Amino acid sequence: MSNLDAPISMVRPGVIEFGAGVAERLGTWAKGKGYRRVLVISDAFNASRAALLGLAGEVSVFGEVKAEPDTGDLDRVLAAAESANADLIVGFGGGSAMDLAKLAAVLSGSAQRLVDVIGAGRVAGPRRVALAQVPTTSGTGSEAGIRALVTDPGTRAKLAVESIHMLADIAVIDPTLTFTVPPKVTAATGVDALAHCVEAFTNRKAHPAVDIYALEGARLVGRYLARAVRDGGDAEARAGLSLASLYGGYCLGPVNTAGGHALAYPLGTRWHVAHGAANALIFPHVLAFNTPAVPDKTRAVLEALGLPSSDKIGSVFEAAHEFCASLGIEMKLGQLGVPADDLRVMADDAFAIRRLLDNNPRDLSRADILAIYEAAY
């Protein structure tokens, strides 16, 4: 599958700082830009170490971000942004913190509300405040992207916003910030980064300009994820995963994910399974399912991960499943608190996520989705 002659748009944050110890460069950059009122959006743990960013002036911290944030969480963040009257908003944490920071940056001080901007290209710009992103996990790649997701608690559906106005002015990627991530979270978020790369690589909209990042991201995960799970202080492994996550973020803008993420989302919105863990559990099933449509690319993925090359569905599943299970990832839905009688509703939810399913290289029917959930149970 090659779309070499297809038009593609690629964007990156204006400044990218990458490497051990670069976190404090954010403060230097902000001072040079003259930003004096800063709002840091983070979870409780990262709120306690916001000083590492070297920020000066009036620094407020909203430290109540939780996994899988919903519209109520966004409302609280927007209230904090209004109170801080910030000229710089910083997302400091995992994908949840960075997504909320994106939305706060475009909605604070704007006449638009969330309902007005759901979808692609609906944010009125330019935004009023600057935006910085500092990831503390290696998975989402949200620091490099222009999409943000929050959950509607009423429908339990993900609400997706896509806009060039949510692109960060600066992304500061310091792998040392990920040293404290526990082994199980390291494993799950690492496979999330892998899923971003693989779903873009095998996508109907796949493009050689993105494939190069996707395949190298997969190689980095194959080379370094197990090492980081074994030793969280392995600086080289952490840096490799941080780069893999960034490359996954590069894939999300012009190509995006596909069936794997569509099937993973209901696990988070309905049963609060962490995004990385949900994607890791689903990953082998969808990779194997898609094999007949993209056999050459599937072989390339397995080779990148250091796994036996194959274009047979059963062999692909076994290799990918063992890769994830060997990292200590829970690979059974039933062990994550998901009740068997909810699988049909989850299949309905996943089948409705056309913005992702329509990217999948092989059509996934509702029956196919239910069969995957049942196999994963």
CORDASUL-V961234 format. One record per backbone hydrogen bond with DSSP energy under -1.0 kcal/mol. NH is the residue of the N-H (numbers start at 1). CO is the residue of the C=O. Records with the same first field share a line. If there is no record, write none. Layout:
NH: CO  CO
//
This chain:
6: 3
14: 168
15: 169
17: 171
19: 173
22: 19
25: 22
26: 23
27: 53
28: 24
29: 25
30: 26
31: 27
32: 28
33: 29
35: 30
38: 58
39: 88
40: 60
41: 90
42: 62
47: 43
48: 44
49: 46
50: 47
52: 49
53: 50
54: 51
58: 36
59: 57
60: 38
62: 40
65: 42
71: 151
74: 70
75: 71
76: 72
77: 73
78: 74
79: 75
80: 76
81: 77
82: 78
83: 79
84: 80
85: 81
87: 37
88: 37
89: 130
90: 39
91: 132
92: 41
93: 134
98: 94
99: 95
100: 96
101: 97
102: 98
103: 99
104: 100
105: 101
106: 102
107: 103
108: 104
110: 107
116: 113
117: 114
119: 160
121: 162
130: 87
132: 89
133: 170
134: 91
136: 93
144: 141
145: 142
148: 161
150: 159
151: 69
152: 157
156: 152
159: 150
161: 148
162: 119
163: 146
166: 163
167: 164
169: 131
170: 131
171: 15
172: 133
173: 17
177: 174
178: 175
179: 176
181: 178
186: 182
187: 183
188: 184
189: 185
190: 186
191: 187
192: 188
193: 189
194: 190
195: 191
196: 192
197: 193
198: 194
199: 195
200: 196
201: 197
202: 198
204: 359
206: 203
210: 207
211: 207
212: 208
214: 210
215: 211
216: 212
217: 213
218: 214
219: 215
220: 216
221: 217
222: 218
223: 219
224: 220
225: 221
228: 224
229: 225
230: 226
231: 227
234: 231
235: 233
238: 234
239: 235
240: 236
241: 237
242: 238
243: 239
244: 240
245: 241
246: 242
247: 243
248: 244
249: 245
250: 246
251: 247
252: 248
255: 251
256: 251
262: 258
263: 259
264: 260
265: 261
267: 264
269: 265
270: 266
272: 268
273: 267
278: 274
279: 275
280: 276
281: 277
282: 278
283: 279
286: 282
287: 283
288: 284
289: 285
290: 286
293: 290
294: 290
298: 294
299: 295
300: 296
301: 297
302: 298
303: 299
304: 300
305: 301
306: 303
307: 302
316: 312
317: 313
318: 314
319: 315
320: 316
321: 317
322: 318
323: 319
324: 320
325: 321
326: 322
327: 324
328: 325
329: 324
333: 376
335: 332
336: 333
338: 333
342: 339
343: 340
346: 342
347: 343
348: 344
349: 345
350: 346
351: 347
352: 348
353: 350
354: 352
356: 353
357: 353
358: 354
359: 356
360: 357
369: 365
370: 366
371: 367
372: 368
373: 369
374: 370
375: 371
376: 372
//
